[in-house]
Amino acid sequence: MTSCLICRSAQVERVLDLGRQPVSSHFGTRSDAAAKRHPLALAACRDCGVVQLTQPVPHADLVPPFDWITYREPETHLDRVLDCALALDGLHRGASIVGLSFKDATTLERFRKNGFTHVRSIDAQAELGARKADAGVESIQALFTPQRAREIAEAHGPADLVIARHILEHAERPHDFMAALGTLLAPGGHLVIEVPDCRANLERQDYTMIWEEHVLYFTPETLPQALAAAACVPLAVEVHPFPFEDVIVLYARKDAAGRYGPDPQTVSRNARLAAAYGAAFPDWTARYRALFDKFTANGRRLAAYGAGHLTTAFVNFHGLADYFACVIDDTPQKQGLFLPGCNLPIAPRGRLLDGDIGHCLFGLAPQIEDKVIANNAEFVARGGQFHSMFADSPRSIRGLISS
């Protein structure tokens, strides 16, 4: 890395190097599958404070090899987002509203139901040159360039409002991506950007936050730094609370004459937070191994529940695969596959009853833990215990470590 991906400053400091890691959606089909690996390291910019990957994984290597893989984003806050957007100055029922990806579909539908008549989503295949109409955000972020945005604006007219939910954090060239957003916007037009809020996980030192598909790790203070490339100024930032990871929504206006600079104290605070996050990693790895030594002292092994990128991160980053017998997952298509990198077999929940597993660690959202436990009552009745690998869960293994 030679410069910051957001502000292009050379003052970028690496805070954590996780070595070469697999793409978590590239499940193996054999127990001896050799996953393609990419360097994965985290850095913080001392000029804008944004935490970022030192080397984004090329988008072509992130495309899932299975068409059944989908990602869902939280949506219970979208009525509030609509209310805030409706209050933006000059936004009227005839305004041109554009969504960037399929993740914006339910927001666009809210505008239609409120009487807006010029609402559309960019056609990834026809307008961006994607290979298929349902291209994922890993492809859209790379294909949405200033030139493409200019062509779209010329064909349909510039947009009065652009919505971009959960795509900026994926951008491997975020400066160009933001410039494209600005190109698509009409003068005085508005931008609504939504990204995960990484502040709490940085503070909790939860390393499952790091995902090869996420290039940028914003906090409410650092997200506005991305606006300069789009010639936009921030109007408001809201944080919506969710389990594991809150959501930041940024409202901005295109204003080529406007200026927005980072607060030096905020930048310094974020840089220190990122440095502490990286420095604590070896200690947390040692603590996990010490706890799992106790869990497996009786000869029984562990299982993880949820064969997604969070479990992949926890097991591979900390080098914990030797403690696990398998990964449990209720998705039929995942049965018989293997977790990338560590090649742990993915099995149905009945595997918990084979007698060799004493503890099972959740790698899924804390809000569904109770439901999963209820579906695995026999495992609990036989003495099996559920925990969570996430610091934010009430069943977190962190509680066992600190005690």
N, C-alpha and C positions, 0 to 999 in steps of 0.2 A: 504494500500500500504506500503510495507516494503522496496522496492528498485526501482530504475529507470528501466523502461522497456528497455532502450537502453544501458546505461553504467553500470547498476546494482549498482550504488552508492546509499547509504542510505540518501543522502542529497536531499530529495524530499519534496517540500513544497506545500500543498494544497492552491489553490488560489480562487476557486469558487466551492461551493456545490449547485447543482440544485435539490437536493432531489431525490426522486424516479420518474423516467420518463418512459413512454411507448415506445415500438419500433414503429417507425413512419410508417413502412410499414404494420403494423398489424391493418388495418382498422376494425372498428366494424361493425357488421351486424344488430345491434339493438341500439336504442337510450340509453339503459341502460346497454350497454356492459361494463364489467369490464376488462380493459386492464391489462395484466401482466406488472409489472413495475420493473425497475432495478435502483440501485443507479447510479447517474451520477454526477461526480465531476471532476474538472480539477486541475492538479498540474504541477509544473515546477521543473526540476532538476537543482540544483545549481552547479552541476559539469559539465554537458554537455549542459544545456540550453534548452533541448527538453521539450515542453509542451505536456502533455499526460493525458489520463483518469487515475484516481486512481484505477479503477476497471473495466477492459474491460468486456463487456457483452458477455457471452458464445456464440460461433458462432451458436450453434444449436438453440438458441433463436432468432437469427437474420434472419433466413431463411424466406423469404416472404411466406405468406400463399396463395398467388394468383400467378399463373404462368404468368400473363400478366404484372407483374411489371418489368420494365427494367430501367437501368440507362445509360445515355449517357455521354461520356466524350468529351471535345473539341478536335478537330483534325486538325484544320487549320495550326498548327505548325509542323505537322509530316513530311512534306517535308524537313524542316530545320533539324529535328532530324535525318532523313536519311542521309542528307549531312554530319552532324557531325559524325555519326557512320561510314560512308564510309571513313572518314579521320583518323579513329583509326589505330594505328600502327599495321601492320601485318594482317589486315582483308582482306581476298581475297575471290574470287567468290566461292571457294570450302569450305569456313568456315562453321562450324556448328552453326546455329542460332536457338535459342529456345525462344518461347514466353510462358509466364506463364498462361495466361487466355485469354478468348474471347476478352478482351479489347486490346490485342496485335495484333488482326487479321489484321487490316488495315496496321499496320506497317510491319508485316511479308510479306504482299502482295507487299508492296513497294520494299522489298528486292528481292522477286521473279522476279518482273518486271525489276530489275537491274541485272539479270543474276545469282543470287545466287541459287544454286541447292540443298543445304542441309538446308532447312528451315522447321521448324515444330513447332507445339504448343503442349504442354503437354496435354495428354488425361486425363481429370479429373476423368473419371470413371475407365478406364482401368489401369492407372498408379498411381492414387492417392487414389483409392477406394471410390470415390464419389458415391452417390446413383444414380445420373443421369449425362449424358454426358454434359448437359448445366448448371452444378453447378455454382453458383455465387461466387464472390470473397470472400464472408464471409465464405464459406466452403473451398475454395481452399487454403486460407491463413493458415487454421488450419491443413489441410491434407498434405501440402507441408512441410515435415519434413526433417531433415538431412538424415535419413534412406531412405526415399522415393527418395530423390535426388541422393543418392548413387546408388540405384537400377536403376534409370533412366540412370545415367552416365555409369553404367556397361553394360546396355542393348544397348545403342545407342552411347556410347562414350561421353566424356565430351564436353561441349559446348564451342565454341570460343566466342560467344556473347549471353548473356541472356537479354531479354527485360521484364521488369516488370512495366507495367503502372497501376497506381491507385490501388495498392493492398497493398503496404507496410503500408500505413496509417491505413489499416484495421486489421493488424496483432495483435492478442491478446498476442502472445509470439514473439515479434519482434526479439529478440536475436536469437531464434531458427530459425525463418524464414530467417534471413540474413545468418545464418550459412548454411542453406540449399542451398541458392543461391551460396555461396562460394563453397560448395561441388559439385554442378552441373558444375561449371566452370573449364575449363582446366587451368593449370598454365599459367599465362600471358594473360588469357582470359579477356574479357571486359563485363561490366555490364552497362545497361542503366535503370535507375530508374526514374519514373515520379510520382510526388505527387502534391497535391494542395499546393499553397503558402499561408500560414495563416498569414503572417506578416501584410498585409494591414488590414485584419479584426480584428486582435489583436489591431492594432493602432486605428482603427475606433471604436473599442469596439462594434462590431456587433456580438451578441450572437447567431444568427442563424448559425454561423460557426460551433457550437458544434453539433455533430451528434453521436448518440450512436454507429453507425457503424464505425466511425473514432476513433481509439484509440490514434493516434499520430497526432500532429499539428506542422508541420515543417515550418521553414523559410529557405531561401537560406543558411544562416550561420549554422543552426543546422542539416540539412539533412546529410551532410558528416559524422556526428558523428555515424550514423548507420552502416558505412562500416566496422568498426573494426571486428565485428562478422563474416563477410564474408571474412576476410583476404584480403581486397581490399583497395586501396588508390584512392582518388579522382583525376580526371584529369581536369574536367571542370564542372561548374554549370551554367546553363542558365535559365533565367526567361522569360516566354512568357506571355504577358499581355492578360487578358480576363476580361469581366465584372464580377463583384462580387468577383471572386477569380482567381488570376494568377496561372500559372502552373510552377513548378520547374522541370527541367530535369538535372539529375546528371549522368555524365559519369565517370566510374571508371575502374581500372585494378586490377586483382588479383595479389597480390604481398605479399606473406607471410612474407617477410622481411621488408616490408614497414611499416611505422608508421605515424599515423595522429592524432594529438591531438587538442582539442578545444582551441581557443584563449580565455583567461580569460576575457578580456574586452567584447568580443562577448557574452560569457555566461552570464555575469553580466547584459548586456543590455537586453538580451532576458528574463532573470528572472524578471527584473524590469518591462518590458513590460507586462508580464503575470500577475504580481501582480497588476498593475494598471488596467488591464482588469477586473480582479475579483473584485477589490474594487469598481469599478464604476457601477457594476450591479444594486444594489438597487436604485441608483439615476436614472438610465435610466428607470427602471420599474416605478418609481414614475412619471417621466416626461411623459411616455406613457399614464399612467392612467389619468393624468391631461388633456392631449390633448384629449383623448377619451371622457372624461366628457364633454368637449366643443362640440365635434362632435355629441354626443347623447343627448344634452340638449333639443333638439326639439322633443324628443320622438322617433326619427328614430335610427336605429341601423347600425352596420357596417357589411360588408362582407369581406372575404379574397378571393383572386383569385389565385388558385393553391393549390390543396390538396396534397402537398408533404412534405418532411421532414423539409423544411425550414419554412413553415407555421406552422407545428406542433410544431417546436421549439419555434417560436416567441410567439404563443398563450399560450403554456403550460409553458414555462420557466418563462415568466413574469406574468402568471396568469391573462390573459386578456379575457378569454372565455365569461365572462358575458357581454361584449360589442358587441359580434358578433351574428348575426342571423344565418349565414351559411357560408359555404365555396363553392365558385364557382369553377367548374372544367369542362373542355371540354372532358375529357376522359370518353367514354361511360361506361366502366366497373366500374367506381367509383360512378356512380349515385346510390343513395339510401344507400350508405355506410356512415359511421361516422368517423370523424377524431379521431385517437387514443387519449385516455386520457381525452380530453374535450368533446368528443362525439358531436361535431358540425356536423349537417347534411351536406352532400355533394350534391350540386344541380347543374343543368345546368344553363347557363348564363341567360336564360329567367327569372330566379328568381329575378334578379336585377330590374325587371320592376314591381314588386308587390307593390311598393310604400312605403315600410317600411324601405328601405335602402338608406342612404344618402351618405355614403362614402364607397369606396371599396379599400382595400389594396392589392397591388401585392405581392405575395409570389413566383414569378417566375422570370426568367432571365430578367434583364433590357433591353436586346436587342430586346425582343419581346413585350415590353409594347405598343409601337405604334400600332402594329398589333392588339393587344387585344382591345385597345381603339377603333380602327376603327370598329371592330366587335361588339362593344357595344355602337354604336353612339346614339341610342335612350336613353339609360341610361344617357349619358352626356347631351343630349338635354333636358331631364327632370330635369336637375340640379344636377345630380349625379356627384361625384368627385372621380377621381382615384388618389391614392398615392402609395408609395412603403414602405414596412417595412424594406428595406435594406438601409444601410447608403451609399452605393455606387451608388444608383440610382439618376438621376436628379429629380425624383419625391419623394424623400425620405421624410418621415414625420419628419426627423431630421431638415429639413429646417423650418418647421412650429414651431418646438419646440424652435429652436435658435432665431427665430424672435419674 
